[in-house]
């Protein structure tokens, strides 16, 4: 599964918009009047609009599905806690002030042959984390359902969230913590230390690429002081490259690894997350475990898109329609470009 945005249906309309654009460019100007120009422009605008609406609809549908799954996992966690069992999920603990604050401008292709050309290039840290971990187990968090695209949200009241954190922390396979100096995060980290759960806790240090609209380094320094004085744990100095690390109960650093998972997902033009084996190796390295092949992928949730074989079929359709309208030199140029792109896709996804 790729991103948490729109799916294949909206991609088809984006490709149809591409067809209208290429059609207008390729036609002989001397034989195309104003009516033809307006017709092609209108067709492209209508297709882009429909694609954008479908993109938003499928994104909202995906959010609702993740919320429902998170609620089911929470109910399973309650039962699992009674039996001393685990649930197949990752828990995400973060300060609410950082929600939708850590953005990065993702690289994108500069030609309208890929659907991502029409989509926003801005991605958010939590979204990329959830996409990467989804290939192994879903990411869940406390919060208001639908407030943000990323971890599935579990609603809890002010009087219940301590109990919810305790239940989920013990039941989930891994805990991810975005450190902060806020009282809620301090309580969560203290609870994890006192409950002996730091051995399965991964602390996240986002790279400076996500700090364009937020003073991430200053926030980290504040968090380090607060966590050291109130929890007795020492955070490593801020590293602009981005790090995942684990701490021992005595406050010392147990393991540290450069974050290649989110860093890779944030820069790839095809919006693909890191592959499951790469995610698993980075996660097991920081947790001090021997790497095991990840379990079978969980069923895809509704609204989760795939840039897959079906997307390629749509691209082939648009290409054939466009080539039928072009002179031979343009056919050779565009056809050669498409074969090159298809070869790159095959090497990266079929190996």
Long-range contacts (C-beta under 8 A, 24 or more apart in sequence): 1-131, 1-134, 1-135, 1-273, 1-297, 1-300, 1-304, 1-305, 1-306, 2-131, 2-270, 2-271, 2-272, 2-273, 2-304, 2-305, 2-306, 2-307, 3-127, 3-131, 3-271, 3-273, 3-305, 4-59, 4-62, 4-127, 4-130, 4-131, 4-149, 4-150, 4-304, 5-55, 5-58, 5-59, 5-119, 5-271, 5-305, 6-51, 6-54, 6-55, 6-56, 6-58, 6-59, 6-119, 6-305, 7-54, 7-58, 7-303, 7-304, 7-305, 7-306, 8-305, 8-306, 8-308, 8-310, 8-311, 8-314, 9-54, 9-58, 10-50, 10-51, 10-52, 10-54, 10-55, 10-58, 10-115, 10-305, 11-51, 11-115, 11-305, 11-307, 11-311, 11-314, 12-51, 12-314, 13-47, 13-48, 13-50, 13-51, 13-54, 14-47, 14-48, 14-51, 14-112, 14-115, 14-117, 14-118, 15-115, 15-314, 15-315, 15-317, 15-318, 16-43, 16-47, 16-318, 17-43, 17-44, 17-45, 17-47, 17-48, 17-51, 17-112, 17-118, 18-112, 18-113, 18-318, 18-322, 19-318, 19-321, 19-322, 20-44, 20-47, 21-112, 22-318, 22-322, 22-325, 22-326, 23-321, 23-322, 23-325, 26-322, 26-325, 26-326, 26-327, 26-330, 27-325, 48-118, 51-115, 51-118, 52-118, 55-119, 58-303, 58-305, 59-149, 59-303, 60-146, 60-303, 61-302, 61-303, 62-149, 62-301, 62-302, 62-303, 62-304, 63-145, 63-146, 63-149, 63-303, 64-145, 64-146, 64-303, 65-301, 65-302, 65-303, 66-138, 66-151, 66-152, 66-153, 66-301, 67-145, 67-146, 67-152, 67-153, 68-152, 69-138, 69-140, 69-152, 69-301, 70-138, 70-140, 70-141, 70-151, 70-152, 70-153, 70-154, 71-152, 71-154, 73-138, 73-140, 73-152, 74-140, 74-154, 74-164, 74-167, 74-168, 76-171, 77-167, 77-168, 77-170, 77-171, 77-172, 78-167, 80-171, 81-167, 81-170, 81-171, 85-171, 86-171, 86-172, 86-173, 87-171, 87-172, 87-173, 88-137, 88-138, 88-173, 88-295, 88-298, 89-137, 89-138, 89-139, 89-140, 89-171, 89-172, 89-173, 90-133, 90-136, 90-137, 90-138, 90-139, 90-140, 90-172, 90-173, 90-174, 90-175, 90-176, 91-139, 91-140, 91-141, 91-168, 91-169, 91-172, 91-174, 91-175, 91-176, 92-126, 92-129, 92-130, 92-139, 92-140, 92-141, 92-150, 92-151, 92-176, 92-178, 93-141, 93-165, 93-175, 93-176, 93-177, 93-178, 93-185, 93-188, 94-126, 94-141, 94-177, 94-178, 94-180, 94-185, 95-178, 95-180, 95-182, 95-184, 95-185, 96-143, 96-184, 97-180, 97-182, 98-178, 98-180, 98-214, 98-219, 99-126, 99-143, 99-147, 99-148, 100-124, 100-148, 101-213, 101-214, 102-126, 102-206, 102-210, 102-211, 102-214, 102-216, 103-210, 103-212, 103-213, 104-209, 104-210, 104-212, 104-266, 105-212, 106-266, 106-267, 106-268, 106-269, 106-271, 107-267, 107-268, 107-269, 108-269, 109-269, 113-315, 113-318, 113-337, 113-338, 113-341, 114-269, 114-270, 114-315, 115-307, 115-311, 116-269, 116-270, 116-271, 116-307, 119-271, 123-265, 123-266, 124-148, 124-149, 124-150, 125-206, 125-210, 125-262, 126-150, 126-151, 128-262, 128-265, 128-266, 128-273, 129-176, 129-204, 129-262, 131-265, 131-273, 132-261, 132-262, 132-265, 132-273, 132-274, 132-279, 133-279, 134-273, 134-298, 134-304, 135-273, 135-275, 135-276, 135-279, 135-294, 135-297, 136-276, 136-279, 136-280, 136-283, 136-294, 136-295, 137-173, 137-174, 137-295, 137-298, 138-298, 139-176, 140-168, 140-172, 142-168, 162-187, 162-191, 165-191, 166-191, 166-195, 169-195, 169-197, 170-195, 170-197, 173-200, 174-200, 174-201, 174-202, 174-283, 174-287, 175-200, 175-201, 175-202, 176-201, 176-202, 176-204, 177-201, 177-202, 177-203, 177-204, 178-203, 178-204, 178-206, 179-203, 179-204, 179-205, 179-220, 179-223, 179-224, 179-227, 179-235, 180-219, 180-223, 180-226, 181-219, 181-222, 181-223, 181-225, 181-226, 181-227, 185-223, 186-226, 186-227, 186-230, 186-231, 189-227, 189-231, 189-233, 190-230, 190-231, 193-231, 193-232, 193-233, 193-249, 196-249, 198-246, 198-247, 198-248, 198-249, 198-254, 199-246, 199-287, 199-288, 200-287, 201-246, 201-247, 202-244, 202-245, 202-246, 202-283, 202-286, 202-287, 203-235, 203-244, 203-245, 203-246, 203-247, 204-244, 204-259, 205-236, 205-238, 205-239, 205-242, 205-243, 205-244, 205-245, 205-259, 206-242, 206-259, 206-262, 207-240, 207-241, 207-242, 207-259, 207-262, 207-263, 208-240, 208-241, 208-242, 209-242, 209-263, 209-266, 210-266, 244-282, 244-283, 244-286, 245-286, 246-286, 246-287, 246-288, 254-288, 255-285, 255-286, 255-287, 255-288, 256-286, 257-282, 257-285, 257-286, 270-307, 270-345, 270-348, 271-307, 272-307, 272-348, 272-349, 312-342, 312-345
